[in-house]
Amino acid sequence: MTVEQQSGPVPGGAVPDNAEPRRLHPLTPVARGWKAMAVVIAIFGQHAARTQETRLGVIVAGCVFLVALLWGLLTWAFTVYRIEDDDLRIDSGVLFRRTRHVHLGRLQAVDVVRPFIARLLGLAELKLQVAGGDSAEGSLAYLRESDAAVLRAELLARAAGVRPDAGEAPERPLVVVPMPVLIGSVLLSFASWLFLLPTLGLIVGGVATGNMALLLGFIPLFILAWQFTVGRVLRYFDFTVSESPDGLRLAHGLIEHRHQTVPPGRVQAVRLVQPWLWRAKGWVRVEVNVAGYGGGSEDGSENHESTLLPVAPREVALGVLGRILPGVDVDAVPLTAVPARARWHSPVRRRKMACGADEKVFVARRGVFRRETDVIPHAKVQSVRRTQGPLERLLGLATVHLDSTPGPVRVTAPLRDAEEASRLVDEQAERSRIGRRGEGPHRWSSLSGGSPERIDR
Amino acid sequence: MDHALAPPEQPWHPVSEQLFRVRRFLLVAVLVPLAVAGGVLAWIFVAPWLGALIAAGLLVATGWGVVALRRNQRSWRYAERADDLLIAHGVQFRRLVVVPYGRMQFVDVTAGPVERRFGIATITLHTASAATDAVIRGLPPEEAARLRDRLAERGEARSAGL
């Protein structure tokens, strides 16, 4: 287990004076620049090996190294951060000064990421996801691991509206994905075999014919095969979902370790995905939209920041769902199918299309082979759309979209009866209006069932 | 219209006919010279009948495009309700967007050089969702300004956290 279990106040006792500017860890240039350095060394190494002329290579590589180190140190020296009231302020830039204010009231999630090299050096990157951000909004790379944990606790406490020295909130593990299940989920995947089989075939063929040079042309295929199989196992290694008053915590990764904290009420929409081959096992994957994690890619390949559970039995997944959307029972929401005449539009897919709503969430289901269930709380709907193409118009059908923040989950109710779709849009607008009224406050410590013991301190 | 929605307290507003004129201008400015050039070149270098065919084809396409643009402009409409703004448009591909005032993050008013010349502007409503496709084209500038201020005011009053 790599989950940090820290509690108790910040070392040092009293509330630290946070307006004081702080610096990143001095080893930051090394952790950031090693990739570029490796490339330079590789290029010159190759050059030297080919031309037998080593002196020039060494001199140039040395100069590049010195300049890079100097630049890295300058960047480090010019980067400071401090906490001012409700903002985390980051000043950076050597030539062009840049000041970034991350408003903690709009904090959507906090990630502590530790790439391989940073882990060796005992460093971690703190990433703050803020609503409306496209890229990592506020990123502090790199801090000492313990400092990152302390700072995360402090930022979350400030965002929650409790005392900043309340310390790390205690966390309670909900789900740990066992290794055999994770490996099984990768083996029971079409995508894995799609890339794995040709790869194995090529390697066997290459070894048999002794024509290894041929294999070089297929390196992109090998990379894909690696990413879909071993890469996934490494990424989701020891995937742990825990619960704390600060929200849901996800920790995973063997080489690059990632620890995500999503505060309560920050999940915009949820999707349960069941690939065809997982059906016999009853496994599902859970993906979420969190404002700030962004869209990832459109083509259905998963954005690992948005993965709440890479694989779990359906009941377990529903249990976790009940934690992020309290009082919601997805299976109890009454769903209605699409009209039979939708067969002229989508003869097969229409059989599995259904949608419905209860007083808290809207649920849409679809997928003949790969089954998907999309869930969006009424209060989180950004806008409602009704679209109708020529064929749909001919058949008297229409599609309703419930727009969420960018992310893997897109909620649509396709091919509804046109009249029903209009009614649905209207009802949804009304439900969302009521839902927004009942929304919890921004500072989640004032939510009922928060963590009174932390406020008292 | 086939939108069986709860009636907005204010009627649906149409957009300016200038939207049609701008688009017609752009369409004609591109397609007619193309028809002439293509027709003449084909007439000279290939065969007269091909030149006539190309020119006629492009001119028919232009005519059809003008009719389609007219119908499209007429399909644009919007309505302000107590808590949300409705925007509907499209003839072949119909769409209706409901944007709650409380979900608006910001409102853009834009007008390109051609649009400005024809005296219209475009309003875009942005929510936290990238899928929200809430655009009103072809608004007279004073109406665009009025709507922008009104939306800003209503958004302020009903603003909700994410």
Interface residues (C-beta under 8 A of the other chain):
Chain A: R106 Q108 A131 G132 R266 Q268 A291 G295 A379 K380 V381 Q382 S383 V384 R385 R386 T387 Q388 G389 P390 R393 A398 H401 D403 S404 T405 P406 R410 A418 E419 S422 R423 V425 D426 Q428 A429 S432 R433 R436 E439 P441 H442
Chain B: D2 H3 A4 L5 A6 D83 D84 G90 Q92 F93 R94 R95 L96 V97 V98 V99 P100 G102 R103 Q105 T127 A128 S129 A130 A131 T132 D133 A134 A160 G161 L162
